[in-house]
Amino acid sequence: GLHMAITLQYIVSHKGEEKLTTTDKKEADRYDKMLDVADNLADFIGKSDIGIEDSALEELSILLSKEKDSVIKILKGKKINEL
């Protein structure tokens, strides 16, 4: 007969867009937190006098948030080849 499998999926949305679909709750939580940090970074950079388009600001903020461990090391004086 028919066998029905039920899979629990976590969908992370950001500004009405689906960004991640996963069955791993930890991964979903991590990604959600990364997006929150990116939003905070975007607000921080957006308040500065740097003229930057919204799309570039969002991409930059997500990059900095995803790579935060490396960014922290760079801010502490490490060179990119030491990361």
C-alpha positions as CSV (number, residue, x, y, z in Angstrom):
1,G,0.0,0.0,0.0
2,L,0.9,3.7,0.0
3,H,3.4,4.7,2.6
4,M,3.2,8.4,3.7
5,A,6.3,10.0,5.2
6,I,6.0,13.2,7.1
7,T,9.0,15.5,7.2
8,L,9.2,18.5,9.4
9,Q,10.7,21.5,7.5
10,Y,11.9,24.8,8.9
11,I,11.6,27.7,6.6
12,V,13.5,30.9,7.3
13,S,12.0,34.0,5.7
14,H,13.5,37.4,5.6
15,K,11.5,40.5,4.4
16,G,8.9,38.2,2.9
17,E,11.4,36.1,1.0
18,E,12.1,32.4,1.7
19,K,15.9,32.3,2.4
20,L,16.4,28.8,3.7
21,T,14.4,25.5,3.9
22,T,15.9,22.8,6.1
23,T,14.9,19.8,8.2
24,D,17.6,20.8,10.7
25,K,16.3,23.1,13.5
26,K,19.8,24.1,14.6
27,E,20.7,25.2,11.1
28,A,17.4,27.2,10.8
29,D,18.1,28.9,14.2
30,R,21.7,29.7,13.2
31,Y,20.6,31.1,9.8
32,D,17.8,33.2,11.5
33,K,20.4,34.6,14.0
34,M,22.8,35.4,11.1
35,L,20.0,37.3,9.4
36,D,19.2,39.2,12.6
37,V,22.9,40.2,13.0
38,A,22.9,41.2,9.3
39,D,19.9,43.5,9.9
40,N,21.6,45.1,12.8
41,L,24.8,45.7,10.7
42,A,22.7,47.1,7.9
43,D,21.1,49.6,10.3
44,F,24.5,50.5,11.7
45,I,26.1,51.0,8.3
46,G,23.0,52.7,7.0
47,K,23.2,55.4,9.7
48,S,26.7,56.4,8.5
49,D,27.4,58.9,5.7
50,I,28.6,56.1,3.3
51,G,26.4,56.3,0.2
52,I,25.5,52.7,-0.4
53,E,22.6,51.2,-2.3
54,D,20.2,49.0,-0.4
55,S,20.9,45.9,-2.3
56,A,24.7,46.2,-1.8
57,L,24.1,47.1,1.8
58,E,22.1,43.9,2.4
59,E,24.7,41.7,0.6
60,L,27.5,43.3,2.5
61,S,25.7,42.9,5.8
62,I,25.0,39.3,5.1
63,L,28.6,38.6,4.1
64,L,29.9,40.3,7.3
65,S,27.4,38.4,9.4
66,K,28.1,35.0,7.8
67,E,31.9,35.5,8.2
68,K,31.7,37.2,11.6
69,D,34.5,35.0,13.1
70,S,36.9,36.1,10.4
71,V,35.7,39.7,10.6
72,I,36.3,39.8,14.3
73,K,39.9,38.5,13.8
74,I,40.5,41.2,11.1
75,L,39.2,43.9,13.4
76,K,41.7,42.7,16.0
77,G,44.5,43.2,13.6
78,K,44.9,39.8,11.8
79,K,45.8,39.7,8.2
80,I,43.6,37.8,5.7
81,N,46.2,35.1,5.2
82,E,46.3,34.5,9.0
83,L,42.6,33.6,9.3
